Amino acid sequence: MDFGGINGITPSFFDELLCIIDEAISRLPGGCHSVIIKTPPTNVSPMFEAVARVHGLKIEQANGGEWVISRLVEAS
């Protein structure tokens, strides 16, 4: 996904986006899958991290600034 030209996103939009991402990731067979958001409108914030956790996902900011969203792996 590329958010180039977008100035910001609201928590409610991010929540809805994660519903779609969560569903898409859960349908993929095997292994760990992730979605990369290119040119995000802001840095990853604790608020976005919390919204992701509600969906069982994690969000991290890569060195290039992209957001990487993937399934949250719980320790056994």
N, CA, C, O and CB atoms as a CASP TS submission, in Angstrom:
PFRMAT TS
TARGET T0000
AUTHOR 0000-0000-0000
METHOD Language model
MODEL 1
PARENT N/A
ATOM      1  N   MET     1       0.850  -1.168   0.000  1.00  0.00           N
ATOM      2  CA  MET     1       0.000   0.000   0.000  1.00  0.00           C
ATOM      3  C   MET     1       0.894   1.229   0.000  1.00  0.00           C
ATOM      4  O   MET     1       1.941   1.233   0.647  1.00  0.00           O
ATOM      5  CB  MET     1      -0.966  -0.001   1.218  1.00  0.00           C
ATOM      6  N   ASP     2       0.509   2.231  -0.690  1.00  0.00           N
ATOM      7  CA  ASP     2       1.291   3.456  -0.762  1.00  0.00           C
ATOM      8  C   ASP     2       0.398   4.630  -0.360  1.00  0.00           C
ATOM      9  O   ASP     2      -0.616   4.899  -1.004  1.00  0.00           O
ATOM     10  CB  ASP     2       1.883   3.663  -2.193  1.00  0.00           C
ATOM     11  N   PHE     3       0.783   5.323   0.708  1.00  0.00           N
ATOM     12  CA  PHE     3       0.017   6.460   1.202  1.00  0.00           C
ATOM     13  C   PHE     3       0.635   7.789   0.776  1.00  0.00           C
ATOM     14  O   PHE     3       0.398   8.814   1.414  1.00  0.00           O
ATOM     15  CB  PHE     3      -0.087   6.400   2.716  1.00  0.00           C
ATOM     16  N   GLY     4       1.426   7.779  -0.299  1.00  0.00           N
ATOM     17  CA  GLY     4       2.027   9.012  -0.799  1.00  0.00           C
ATOM     18  C   GLY     4       0.968  10.071  -1.072  1.00  0.00           C
ATOM     19  O   GLY     4      -0.046   9.785  -1.708  1.00  0.00           O
ATOM     20  N   GLY     5       1.194  11.274  -0.603  1.00  0.00           N
ATOM     21  CA  GLY     5       0.272  12.380  -0.817  1.00  0.00           C
ATOM     22  C   GLY     5      -0.819  12.494   0.236  1.00  0.00           C
ATOM     23  O   GLY     5      -1.601  13.444   0.221  1.00  0.00           O
ATOM     24  N   ILE     6      -0.878  11.524   1.155  1.00  0.00           N
ATOM     25  CA  ILE     6      -1.865  11.563   2.240  1.00  0.00           C
ATOM     26  C   ILE     6      -1.224  12.282   3.426  1.00  0.00           C
ATOM     27  O   ILE     6      -0.103  11.960   3.818  1.00  0.00           O
ATOM     28  CB  ILE     6      -2.344  10.108   2.644  1.00  0.00           C
ATOM     29  N   ASN     7      -1.930  13.245   3.989  1.00  0.00           N
ATOM     30  CA  ASN     7      -1.367  14.047   5.088  1.00  0.00           C
ATOM     31  C   ASN     7      -1.547  13.433   6.466  1.00  0.00           C
ATOM     32  O   ASN     7      -0.822  13.796   7.392  1.00  0.00           O
ATOM     33  CB  ASN     7      -1.987  15.402   5.085  1.00  0.00           C
ATOM     34  N   GLY     8      -2.480  12.523   6.628  1.00  0.00           N
ATOM     35  CA  GLY     8      -2.704  11.907   7.930  1.00  0.00           C
ATOM     36  C   GLY     8      -3.827  10.891   7.847  1.00  0.00           C
ATOM     37  O   GLY     8      -4.600  10.884   6.889  1.00  0.00           O
ATOM     38  N   ILE     9      -3.914  10.034   8.852  1.00  0.00           N
ATOM     39  CA  ILE     9      -5.021   9.088   8.940  1.00  0.00           C
ATOM     40  C   ILE     9      -5.552   9.100  10.366  1.00  0.00           C
ATOM     41  O   ILE     9      -4.802   9.304  11.321  1.00  0.00           O
ATOM     42  CB  ILE     9      -4.577   7.651   8.520  1.00  0.00           C
ATOM     43  N   THR    10      -6.834   8.883  10.495  1.00  0.00           N
ATOM     44  CA  THR    10      -7.458   8.874  11.815  1.00  0.00           C
ATOM     45  C   THR    10      -7.381   7.464  12.403  1.00  0.00           C
ATOM     46  O   THR    10      -7.249   6.484  11.669  1.00  0.00           O
ATOM     47  CB  THR    10      -8.934   9.358  11.734  1.00  0.00           C
ATOM     48  N   PRO    11      -7.465   7.371  13.728  1.00  0.00           N
ATOM     49  CA  PRO    11      -7.474   6.040  14.348  1.00  0.00           C
ATOM     50  C   PRO    11      -8.620   5.163  13.833  1.00  0.00           C
ATOM     51  O   PRO    11      -8.449   3.955  13.674  1.00  0.00           O
ATOM     52  CB  PRO    11      -7.575   6.175  15.863  1.00  0.00           C
ATOM     53  N   SER    12      -9.780   5.760  13.575  1.00  0.00           N
ATOM     54  CA  SER    12     -10.912   4.961  13.093  1.00  0.00           C
ATOM     55  C   SER    12     -10.651   4.416  11.687  1.00  0.00           C
ATOM     56  O   SER    12     -11.023   3.283  11.385  1.00  0.00           O
ATOM     57  CB  SER    12     -12.199   5.803  13.099  1.00  0.00           C
ATOM     58  N   PHE    13     -10.014   5.218  10.827  1.00  0.00           N
ATOM     59  CA  PHE    13      -9.655   4.727   9.499  1.00  0.00           C
ATOM     60  C   PHE    13      -8.638   3.599   9.618  1.00  0.00           C
ATOM     61  O   PHE    13      -8.751   2.581   8.935  1.00  0.00           O
ATOM     62  CB  PHE    13      -9.095   5.870   8.626  1.00  0.00           C
ATOM     63  N   PHE    14      -7.648   3.782  10.483  1.00  0.00           N
ATOM     64  CA  PHE    14      -6.613   2.767  10.679  1.00  0.00           C
ATOM     65  C   PHE    14      -7.237   1.475  11.194  1.00  0.00           C
ATOM     66  O   PHE    14      -6.855   0.387  10.763  1.00  0.00           O
ATOM     67  CB  PHE    14      -5.530   3.270  11.661  1.00  0.00           C
ATOM     68  N   ASP    15      -8.191   1.587  12.109  1.00  0.00           N
ATOM     69  CA  ASP    15      -8.886   0.416  12.634  1.00  0.00           C
ATOM     70  C   ASP    15      -9.602  -0.332  11.512  1.00  0.00           C
ATOM     71  O   ASP    15      -9.505  -1.557  11.428  1.00  0.00           O
ATOM     72  CB  ASP    15      -9.888   0.829  13.725  1.00  0.00           C
ATOM     73  N   GLU    16     -10.312   0.382  10.659  1.00  0.00           N
ATOM     74  CA  GLU    16     -11.007  -0.249   9.532  1.00  0.00           C
ATOM     75  C   GLU    16     -10.013  -0.876   8.554  1.00  0.00           C
ATOM     76  O   GLU    16     -10.258  -1.966   8.037  1.00  0.00           O
ATOM     77  CB  GLU    16     -11.887   0.779   8.800  1.00  0.00           C
ATOM     78  N   LEU    17      -8.902  -0.202   8.301  1.00  0.00           N
ATOM     79  CA  LEU    17      -7.864  -0.734   7.426  1.00  0.00           C
ATOM     80  C   LEU    17      -7.310  -2.033   7.993  1.00  0.00           C
ATOM     81  O   LEU    17      -7.073  -2.986   7.250  1.00  0.00           O
ATOM     82  CB  LEU    17      -6.736   0.292   7.237  1.00  0.00           C
ATOM     83  N   LEU    18      -7.103  -2.077   9.304  1.00  0.00           N
ATOM     84  CA  LEU    18      -6.570  -3.283   9.929  1.00  0.00           C
ATOM     85  C   LEU    18      -7.566  -4.440   9.870  1.00  0.00           C
ATOM     86  O   LEU    18      -7.153  -5.598   9.816  1.00  0.00           O
ATOM     87  CB  LEU    18      -6.192  -2.997  11.375  1.00  0.00           C
ATOM     88  N   CYS    19      -8.857  -4.154   9.881  1.00  0.00           N
ATOM     89  CA  CYS    19      -9.860  -5.224   9.705  1.00  0.00           C
ATOM     90  C   CYS    19      -9.646  -5.909   8.361  1.00  0.00           C
ATOM     91  O   CYS    19      -9.688  -7.136   8.270  1.00  0.00           O
ATOM     92  CB  CYS    19     -11.313  -4.652   9.797  1.00  0.00           C
ATOM     93  N   ILE    20      -9.420  -5.129   7.335  1.00  0.00           N
ATOM     94  CA  ILE    20      -9.197  -5.665   5.995  1.00  0.00           C
ATOM     95  C   ILE    20      -7.867  -6.414   5.930  1.00  0.00           C
ATOM     96  O   ILE    20      -7.792  -7.505   5.366  1.00  0.00           O
ATOM     97  CB  ILE    20      -9.225  -4.533   4.950  1.00  0.00           C
ATOM     98  N   ILE    21      -6.820  -5.828   6.508  1.00  0.00           N
ATOM     99  CA  ILE    21      -5.498  -6.460   6.503  1.00  0.00           C
ATOM    100  C   ILE    21      -5.532  -7.764   7.288  1.00  0.00           C
ATOM    101  O   ILE    21      -4.979  -8.769   6.842  1.00  0.00           O
ATOM    102  CB  ILE    21      -4.435  -5.509   7.092  1.00  0.00           C
ATOM    103  N   ASP    22      -6.176  -7.759   8.457  1.00  0.00           N
ATOM    104  CA  ASP    22      -6.269  -8.950   9.288  1.00  0.00           C
ATOM    105  C   ASP    22      -6.959 -10.078   8.525  1.00  0.00           C
ATOM    106  O   ASP    22      -6.497 -11.219   8.550  1.00  0.00           O
ATOM    107  CB  ASP    22      -7.026  -8.640  10.591  1.00  0.00           C
ATOM    108  N   GLU    23      -8.042  -9.768   7.859  1.00  0.00           N
ATOM    109  CA  GLU    23      -8.774 -10.776   7.086  1.00  0.00           C
ATOM    110  C   GLU    23      -7.909 -11.312   5.945  1.00  0.00           C
ATOM    111  O   GLU    23      -7.881 -12.517   5.694  1.00  0.00           O
ATOM    112  CB  GLU    23     -10.086 -10.183   6.528  1.00  0.00           C
ATOM    113  N   ALA    24      -7.217 -10.428   5.268  1.00  0.00           N
ATOM    114  CA  ALA    24      -6.369 -10.845   4.146  1.00  0.00           C
ATOM    115  C   ALA    24      -5.222 -11.733   4.618  1.00  0.00           C
ATOM    116  O   ALA    24      -4.932 -12.750   3.988  1.00  0.00           O
ATOM    117  CB  ALA    24      -5.813  -9.620   3.414  1.00  0.00           C
ATOM    118  N   ILE    25      -4.566 -11.364   5.719  1.00  0.00           N
ATOM    119  CA  ILE    25      -3.452 -12.153   6.240  1.00  0.00           C
ATOM    120  C   ILE    25      -3.943 -13.524   6.694  1.00  0.00           C
ATOM    121  O   ILE    25      -3.266 -14.528   6.470  1.00  0.00           O
ATOM    122  CB  ILE    25      -2.762 -11.416   7.405  1.00  0.00           C
ATOM    123  N   SER    26      -5.107 -13.576   7.328  1.00  0.00           N
ATOM    124  CA  SER    26      -5.609 -14.853   7.845  1.00  0.00           C
ATOM    125  C   SER    26      -5.968 -15.824   6.728  1.00  0.00           C
ATOM    126  O   SER    26      -6.001 -17.033   6.957  1.00  0.00           O
ATOM    127  CB  SER    26      -6.824 -14.619   8.727  1.00  0.00           C
ATOM    128  N   ARG    27      -6.234 -15.332   5.543  1.00  0.00           N
ATOM    129  CA  ARG    27      -6.582 -16.198   4.402  1.00  0.00           C
ATOM    130  C   ARG    27      -5.361 -16.753   3.687  1.00  0.00           C
ATOM    131  O   ARG    27      -5.483 -17.698   2.907  1.00  0.00           O
ATOM    132  CB  ARG    27      -7.432 -15.433   3.413  1.00  0.00           C
ATOM    133  N   LEU    28      -4.188 -16.186   3.936  1.00  0.00           N
ATOM    134  CA  LEU    28      -2.981 -16.651   3.254  1.00  0.00           C
ATOM    135  C   LEU    28      -2.488 -17.948   3.894  1.00  0.00           C
ATOM    136  O   LEU    28      -2.481 -18.063   5.120  1.00  0.00           O
ATOM    137  CB  LEU    28      -1.875 -15.567   3.300  1.00  0.00           C
ATOM    138  N   PRO    29      -2.078 -18.916   3.090  1.00  0.00           N
ATOM    139  CA  PRO    29      -1.620 -20.192   3.648  1.00  0.00           C
ATOM    140  C   PRO    29      -0.226 -20.107   4.257  1.00  0.00           C
ATOM    141  O   PRO    29       0.654 -19.419   3.740  1.00  0.00           O
ATOM    142  CB  PRO    29      -1.633 -21.253   2.576  1.00  0.00           C
ATOM    143  N   GLY    30      -0.041 -20.832   5.382  1.00  0.00           N
ATOM    144  CA  GLY    30       1.274 -21.021   6.001  1.00  0.00           C
ATOM    145  C   GLY    30       1.966 -19.751   6.457  1.00  0.00           C
ATOM    146  O   GLY    30       1.452 -18.648   6.275  1.00  0.00           O
ATOM    147  N   GLY    31       3.140 -19.920   7.053  1.00  0.00           N
ATOM    148  CA  GLY    31       4.105 -18.890   7.416  1.00  0.00           C
ATOM    149  C   GLY    31       3.616 -17.539   7.882  1.00  0.00           C
ATOM    150  O   GLY    31       2.418 -17.292   8.026  1.00  0.00           O
ATOM    151  N   CYS    32       4.560 -16.694   8.108  1.00  0.00           N
ATOM    152  CA  CYS    32       4.318 -15.319   8.562  1.00  0.00           C
ATOM    153  C   CYS    32       4.137 -14.420   7.345  1.00  0.00           C
ATOM    154  O   CYS    32       4.947 -14.450   6.418  1.00  0.00           O
ATOM    155  CB  CYS    32       5.491 -14.803   9.460  1.00  0.00           C
ATOM    156  N   HIS    33       3.100 -13.643   7.350  1.00  0.00           N
ATOM    157  CA  HIS    33       2.836 -12.720   6.256  1.00  0.00           C
ATOM    158  C   HIS    33       2.733 -11.310   6.804  1.00  0.00           C
ATOM    159  O   HIS    33       2.357 -11.108   7.959  1.00  0.00           O
ATOM    160  CB  HIS    33       1.548 -13.109   5.500  1.00  0.00           C
ATOM    161  N   SER    34       3.061 -10.358   5.989  1.00  0.00           N
ATOM    162  CA  SER    34       2.981  -8.977   6.438  1.00  0.00           C
ATOM    163  C   SER    34       2.548  -8.086   5.279  1.00  0.00           C
ATOM    164  O   SER    34       2.604  -8.465   4.109  1.00  0.00           O
ATOM    165  CB  SER    34       4.334  -8.506   7.013  1.00  0.00           C
ATOM    166  N   VAL    35       2.116  -6.889   5.658  1.00  0.00           N
ATOM    167  CA  VAL    35       1.738  -5.856   4.697  1.00  0.00           C
ATOM    168  C   VAL    35       2.655  -4.672   4.940  1.00  0.00           C
ATOM    169  O   VAL    35       2.896  -4.296   6.087  1.00  0.00           O
ATOM    170  CB  VAL    35       0.219  -5.449   4.834  1.00  0.00           C
ATOM    171  N   ILE    36       3.159  -4.092   3.886  1.00  0.00           N
ATOM    172  CA  ILE    36       4.036  -2.925   4.005  1.00  0.00           C
ATOM    173  C   ILE    36       3.283  -1.708   3.503  1.00  0.00           C
ATOM    174  O   ILE    36       2.738  -1.705   2.400  1.00  0.00           O
ATOM    175  CB  ILE    36       5.366  -3.123   3.210  1.00  0.00           C
ATOM    176  N   ILE    37       3.263  -0.674   4.334  1.00  0.00           N
ATOM    177  CA  ILE    37       2.668   0.595   3.934  1.00  0.00           C
ATOM    178  C   ILE    37       3.816   1.535   3.584  1.00  0.00           C
ATOM    179  O   ILE    37       4.603   1.933   4.443  1.00  0.00           O
ATOM    180  CB  ILE    37       1.748   1.196   5.072  1.00  0.00           C
ATOM    181  N   LYS    38       3.889   1.873   2.316  1.00  0.00           N
ATOM    182  CA  LYS    38       4.938   2.773   1.838  1.00  0.00           C
ATOM    183  C   LYS    38       4.506   4.216   2.063  1.00  0.00           C
ATOM    184  O   LYS    38       3.316   4.531   2.061  1.00  0.00           O
ATOM    185  CB  LYS    38       5.248   2.522   0.336  1.00  0.00           C
ATOM    186  N   THR    39       5.456   5.053   2.249  1.00  0.00           N
ATOM    187  CA  THR    39       5.250   6.485   2.481  1.00  0.00           C
ATOM    188  C   THR    39       4.070   6.769   3.418  1.00  0.00           C
ATOM    189  O   THR    39       3.124   7.460   3.041  1.00  0.00           O
ATOM    190  CB  THR    39       5.026   7.192   1.155  1.00  0.00           C
ATOM    191  N   PRO    40       4.134   6.226   4.653  1.00  0.00           N
ATOM    192  CA  PRO    40       3.049   6.499   5.600  1.00  0.00           C
ATOM    193  C   PRO    40       2.999   7.985   5.931  1.00  0.00           C
ATOM    194  O   PRO    40       4.014   8.675   5.846  1.00  0.00           O
ATOM    195  CB  PRO    40       3.227   5.668   6.891  1.00  0.00           C
ATOM    196  N   PRO    41       1.827   8.478   6.306  1.00  0.00           N
ATOM    197  CA  PRO    41       1.673   9.909   6.559  1.00  0.00           C
ATOM    198  C   PRO    41       2.295  10.379   7.873  1.00  0.00           C
ATOM    199  O   PRO    41       2.379  11.584   8.114  1.00  0.00           O
ATOM    200  CB  PRO    41       0.224  10.259   6.554  1.00  0.00           C
ATOM    201  N   THR    42       2.724   9.464   8.714  1.00  0.00           N
ATOM    202  CA  THR    42       3.289   9.807  10.008  1.00  0.00           C
ATOM    203  C   THR    42       4.166   8.665  10.499  1.00  0.00           C
ATOM    204  O   THR    42       4.190   7.598   9.886  1.00  0.00           O
ATOM    205  CB  THR    42       2.175  10.120  11.029  1.00  0.00           C
ATOM    206  N   ASN    43       4.872   8.870  11.577  1.00  0.00           N
ATOM    207  CA  ASN    43       5.617   7.787  12.201  1.00  0.00           C
ATOM    208  C   ASN    43       4.647   6.894  12.963  1.00  0.00           C
ATOM    209  O   ASN    43       3.541   7.312  13.307  1.00  0.00           O
ATOM    210  CB  ASN    43       6.720   8.338  13.144  1.00  0.00           C
ATOM    211  N   VAL    44       5.072   5.659  13.223  1.00  0.00           N
ATOM    212  CA  VAL    44       4.269   4.753  14.047  1.00  0.00           C
ATOM    213  C   VAL    44       4.164   5.369  15.437  1.00  0.00           C
ATOM    214  O   VAL    44       5.165   5.798  16.010  1.00  0.00           O
ATOM    215  CB  VAL    44       4.899   3.306  14.107  1.00  0.00           C
ATOM    216  N   SER    45       2.964   5.410  15.968  1.00  0.00           N
ATOM    217  CA  SER    45       2.746   5.970  17.299  1.00  0.00           C
ATOM    218  C   SER    45       2.222   4.884  18.228  1.00  0.00           C
ATOM    219  O   SER    45       1.737   3.853  17.762  1.00  0.00           O
ATOM    220  CB  SER    45       1.761   7.165  17.244  1.00  0.00           C
ATOM    221  N   PRO    46       2.313   5.105  19.543  1.00  0.00           N
ATOM    222  CA  PRO    46       1.733   4.143  20.492  1.00  0.00           C
ATOM    223  C   PRO    46       0.243   3.911  20.235  1.00  0.00           C
ATOM    224  O   PRO    46      -0.260   2.812  20.467  1.00  0.00           O
ATOM    225  CB  PRO    46       1.938   4.633  21.929  1.00  0.00           C
ATOM    226  N   MET    47      -0.459   4.926  19.763  1.00  0.00           N
ATOM    227  CA  MET    47      -1.877   4.783  19.467  1.00  0.00           C
ATOM    228  C   MET    47      -2.081   3.770  18.339  1.00  0.00           C
ATOM    229  O   MET    47      -2.946   2.901  18.449  1.00  0.00           O
ATOM    230  CB  MET    47      -2.492   6.147  19.088  1.00  0.00           C
ATOM    231  N   PHE    48      -1.307   3.865  17.263  1.00  0.00           N
ATOM    232  CA  PHE    48      -1.431   2.920  16.157  1.00  0.00           C
ATOM    233  C   PHE    48      -1.010   1.514  16.596  1.00  0.00           C
ATOM    234  O   PHE    48      -1.600   0.526  16.158  1.00  0.00           O
ATOM    235  CB  PHE    48      -0.581   3.383  14.957  1.00  0.00           C
ATOM    236  N   GLU    49       0.005   1.420  17.456  1.00  0.00           N
ATOM    237  CA  GLU    49       0.427   0.119  17.982  1.00  0.00           C
ATOM    238  C   GLU    49      -0.697  -0.527  18.784  1.00  0.00           C
ATOM    239  O   GLU    49      -0.932  -1.729  18.665  1.00  0.00           O
ATOM    240  CB  GLU    49       1.686   0.270  18.859  1.00  0.00           C
ATOM    241  N   ALA    50      -1.394   0.264  19.603  1.00  0.00           N
ATOM    242  CA  ALA    50      -2.493  -0.256  20.414  1.00  0.00           C
ATOM    243  C   ALA    50      -3.652  -0.726  19.540  1.00  0.00           C
ATOM    244  O   ALA    50      -4.238  -1.775  19.805  1.00  0.00           O
ATOM    245  CB  ALA    50      -2.978   0.810  21.398  1.00  0.00           C
ATOM    246  N   VAL    51      -3.983   0.029  18.515  1.00  0.00           N
ATOM    247  CA  VAL    51      -5.064  -0.364  17.607  1.00  0.00           C
ATOM    248  C   VAL    51      -4.688  -1.681  16.915  1.00  0.00           C
ATOM    249  O   VAL    51      -5.538  -2.556  16.753  1.00  0.00           O
ATOM    250  CB  VAL    51      -5.343   0.759  16.550  1.00  0.00           C
ATOM    251  N   ALA    52      -3.439  -1.825  16.513  1.00  0.00           N
ATOM    252  CA  ALA    52      -2.989  -3.056  15.858  1.00  0.00           C
ATOM    253  C   ALA    52      -3.105  -4.254  16.805  1.00  0.00           C
ATOM    254  O   ALA    52      -3.541  -5.329  16.393  1.00  0.00           O
ATOM    255  CB  ALA    52      -1.534  -2.902  15.372  1.00  0.00           C
ATOM    256  N   ARG    53      -2.718  -4.073  18.065  1.00  0.00           N
ATOM    257  CA  ARG    53      -2.790  -5.174  19.038  1.00  0.00           C
ATOM    258  C   ARG    53      -4.212  -5.699  19.211  1.00  0.00           C
ATOM    259  O   ARG    53      -4.412  -6.899  19.401  1.00  0.00           O
ATOM    260  CB  ARG    53      -2.249  -4.716  20.388  1.00  0.00           C
ATOM    261  N   VAL    54      -5.193  -4.814  19.148  1.00  0.00           N
ATOM    262  CA  VAL    54      -6.593  -5.232  19.262  1.00  0.00           C
ATOM    263  C   VAL    54      -6.930  -6.252  18.170  1.00  0.00           C
ATOM    264  O   VAL    54      -7.762  -7.135  18.384  1.00  0.00           O
ATOM    265  CB  VAL    54      -7.539  -4.004  19.166  1.00  0.00           C
ATOM    266  N   HIS    55      -6.306  -6.139  17.028  1.00  0.00           N
ATOM    267  CA  HIS    55      -6.551  -7.036  15.897  1.00  0.00           C
ATOM    268  C   HIS    55      -5.593  -8.228  15.884  1.00  0.00           C
ATOM    269  O   HIS    55      -5.621  -9.035  14.955  1.00  0.00           O
ATOM    270  CB  HIS    55      -6.429  -6.267  14.591  1.00  0.00           C
ATOM    271  N   GLY    56      -4.742  -8.342  16.915  1.00  0.00           N
ATOM    272  CA  GLY    56      -3.761  -9.421  16.933  1.00  0.00           C
ATOM    273  C   GLY    56      -2.630  -9.190  15.956  1.00  0.00           C
ATOM    274  O   GLY    56      -1.984 -10.131  15.494  1.00  0.00           O
ATOM    275  N   LEU    57      -2.401  -7.923  15.647  1.00  0.00           N
ATOM    276  CA  LEU    57      -1.354  -7.541  14.705  1.00  0.00           C
ATOM    277  C   LEU    57      -0.324  -6.668  15.396  1.00  0.00           C
ATOM    278  O   LEU    57      -0.581  -6.108  16.462  1.00  0.00           O
ATOM    279  CB  LEU    57      -1.949  -6.810  13.494  1.00  0.00           C
ATOM    280  N   LYS    58       0.830  -6.558  14.786  1.00  0.00           N
ATOM    281  CA  LYS    58       1.832  -5.607  15.285  1.00  0.00           C
ATOM    282  C   LYS    58       2.234  -4.708  14.132  1.00  0.00           C
ATOM    283  O   LYS    58       2.180  -5.092  12.964  1.00  0.00           O
ATOM    284  CB  LYS    58       3.085  -6.342  15.890  1.00  0.00           C
ATOM    285  N   ILE    59       2.633  -3.513  14.492  1.00  0.00           N
ATOM    286  CA  ILE    59       3.082  -2.542  13.500  1.00  0.00           C
ATOM    287  C   ILE    59       4.454  -2.054  13.924  1.00  0.00           C
ATOM    288  O   ILE    59       4.675  -1.691  15.079  1.00  0.00           O
ATOM    289  CB  ILE    59       2.072  -1.351  13.356  1.00  0.00           C
ATOM    290  N   GLU    60       5.361  -2.051  12.976  1.00  0.00           N
ATOM    291  CA  GLU    60       6.729  -1.589  13.232  1.00  0.00           C
ATOM    292  C   GLU    60       7.130  -0.645  12.115  1.00  0.00           C
ATOM    293  O   GLU    60       6.642  -0.744  10.989  1.00  0.00           O
ATOM    294  CB  GLU    60       7.730  -2.786  13.338  1.00  0.00           C
ATOM    295  N   GLN    61       8.023   0.267  12.445  1.00  0.00           N
ATOM    296  CA  GLN    61       8.534   1.181  11.430  1.00  0.00           C
ATOM    297  C   GLN    61       9.895   0.672  10.974  1.00  0.00           C
ATOM    298  O   GLN    61      10.816   0.529  11.779  1.00  0.00           O
ATOM    299  CB  GLN    61       8.632   2.645  11.977  1.00  0.00           C
ATOM    300  N   ALA    62      10.015   0.401   9.678  1.00  0.00           N
ATOM    301  CA  ALA    62      11.268  -0.083   9.099  1.00  0.00           C
ATOM    302  C   ALA    62      12.253   1.076   8.965  1.00  0.00           C
ATOM    303  O   ALA    62      11.880   2.243   9.090  1.00  0.00           O
ATOM    304  CB  ALA    62      11.018  -0.749   7.718  1.00  0.00           C
ATOM    305  N   ASN    63      13.502   0.737   8.712  1.00  0.00           N
ATOM    306  CA  ASN    63      14.551   1.756   8.582  1.00  0.00           C
ATOM    307  C   ASN    63      14.259   2.780   7.494  1.00  0.00           C
ATOM    308  O   ASN    63      14.655   3.940   7.612  1.00  0.00           O
ATOM    309  CB  ASN    63      15.872   1.095   8.297  1.00  0.00           C
ATOM    310  N   GLY    64      13.568   2.360   6.433  1.00  0.00           N
ATOM    311  CA  GLY    64      13.232   3.276   5.352  1.00  0.00           C
ATOM    312  C   GLY    64      12.005   4.121   5.640  1.00  0.00           C
ATOM    313  O   GLY    64      11.612   4.949   4.817  1.00  0.00           O
ATOM    314  N   GLY    65      11.387   3.915   6.821  1.00  0.00           N
ATOM    315  CA  GLY    65      10.220   4.683   7.198  1.00  0.00           C
ATOM    316  C   GLY    65       8.898   3.972   6.936  1.00  0.00           C
ATOM    317  O   GLY    65       7.853   4.404   7.423  1.00  0.00           O
ATOM    318  N   GLU    66       8.939   2.875   6.164  1.00  0.00           N
ATOM    319  CA  GLU    66       7.711   2.140   5.882  1.00  0.00           C
ATOM    320  C   GLU    66       7.156   1.519   7.153  1.00  0.00           C
ATOM    321  O   GLU    66       7.893   1.240   8.099  1.00  0.00           O
ATOM    322  CB  GLU    66       7.959   1.057   4.827  1.00  0.00           C
ATOM    323  N   TRP    67       5.846   1.307   7.158  1.00  0.00           N
ATOM    324  CA  TRP    67       5.212   0.563   8.244  1.00  0.00           C
ATOM    325  C   TRP    67       5.108  -0.885   7.807  1.00  0.00           C
ATOM    326  O   TRP    67       4.708  -1.173   6.679  1.00  0.00           O
ATOM    327  CB  TRP    67       3.804   1.151   8.607  1.00  0.00           C
ATOM    328  N   VAL    68       5.468  -1.799   8.701  1.00  0.00           N
ATOM    329  CA  VAL    68       5.328  -3.226   8.449  1.00  0.00           C
ATOM    330  C   VAL    68       4.291  -3.744   9.438  1.00  0.00           C
ATOM    331  O   VAL    68       4.481  -3.661  10.651  1.00  0.00           O
ATOM    332  CB  VAL    68       6.708  -3.989   8.593  1.00  0.00           C
ATOM    333  N   ILE    69       3.193  -4.279   8.909  1.00  0.00           N
ATOM    334  CA  ILE    69       2.109  -4.812   9.734  1.00  0.00           C
ATOM    335  C   ILE    69       2.097  -6.315   9.563  1.00  0.00           C
ATOM    336  O   ILE    69       2.022  -6.818   8.442  1.00  0.00           O
ATOM    337  CB  ILE    69       0.726  -4.188   9.349  1.00  0.00           C
ATOM    338  N   SER    70       2.171  -7.037  10.678  1.00  0.00           N
ATOM    339  CA  SER    70       2.199  -8.500  10.616  1.00  0.00           C
ATOM    340  C   SER    70       1.446  -9.092  11.793  1.00  0.00           C
ATOM    341  O   SER    70       1.067  -8.387  12.729  1.00  0.00           O
ATOM    342  CB  SER    70       3.647  -9.020  10.596  1.00  0.00           C
ATOM    343  N   ARG    71       1.237 -10.393  11.730  1.00  0.00           N
ATOM    344  CA  ARG    71       0.535 -11.107  12.786  1.00  0.00           C
ATOM    345  C   ARG    71       1.362 -11.044  14.070  1.00  0.00           C
ATOM    346  O   ARG    71       2.573 -11.261  14.040  1.00  0.00           O
ATOM    347  CB  ARG    71       0.262 -12.581  12.373  1.00  0.00           C
ATOM    348  N   LEU    72       0.720 -10.751  15.181  1.00  0.00           N
ATOM    349  CA  LEU    72       1.369 -10.716  16.486  1.00  0.00           C
ATOM    350  C   LEU    72       1.597 -12.144  16.934  1.00  0.00           C
ATOM    351  O   LEU    72       0.645 -12.915  17.055  1.00  0.00           O
ATOM    352  CB  LEU    72       0.519  -9.927  17.531  1.00  0.00           C
ATOM    353  N   VAL    73       2.847 -12.510  17.183  1.00  0.00           N
ATOM    354  CA  VAL    73       3.182 -13.865  17.605  1.00  0.00           C
ATOM    355  C   VAL    73       3.281 -13.872  19.121  1.00  0.00           C
ATOM    356  O   VAL    73       4.086 -13.153  19.712  1.00  0.00           O
ATOM    357  CB  VAL    73       4.514 -14.360  16.949  1.00  0.00           C
ATOM    358  N   GLU    74       2.444 -14.701  19.737  1.00  0.00           N
ATOM    359  CA  GLU    74       2.460 -14.783  21.194  1.00  0.00           C
ATOM    360  C   GLU    74       3.493 -15.808  21.637  1.00  0.00           C
ATOM    361  O   GLU    74       3.649 -16.858  21.014  1.00  0.00           O
ATOM    362  CB  GLU    74       1.062 -15.149  21.740  1.00  0.00           C
ATOM    363  N   ALA    75       4.195 -15.492  22.719  1.00  0.00           N
ATOM    364  CA  ALA    75       5.208 -16.410  23.266  1.00  0.00           C
ATOM    365  C   ALA    75       4.505 -17.615  23.880  1.00  0.00           C
ATOM    366  O   ALA    75       3.447 -17.485  24.496  1.00  0.00           O
ATOM    367  CB  ALA    75       6.108 -15.693  24.333  1.00  0.00           C
ATOM    368  N   SER    76       5.117 -18.807  23.700  1.00  0.00           N
ATOM    369  CA  SER    76       4.524 -19.993  24.300  1.00  0.00           C
ATOM    370  C   SER    76       5.204 -20.359  25.585  1.00  0.00           C
ATOM    371  O   SER    76       4.826 -21.340  26.225  1.00  0.00           O
ATOM    372  CB  SER    76       4.580 -21.151  23.350  1.00  0.00           C
TER
END
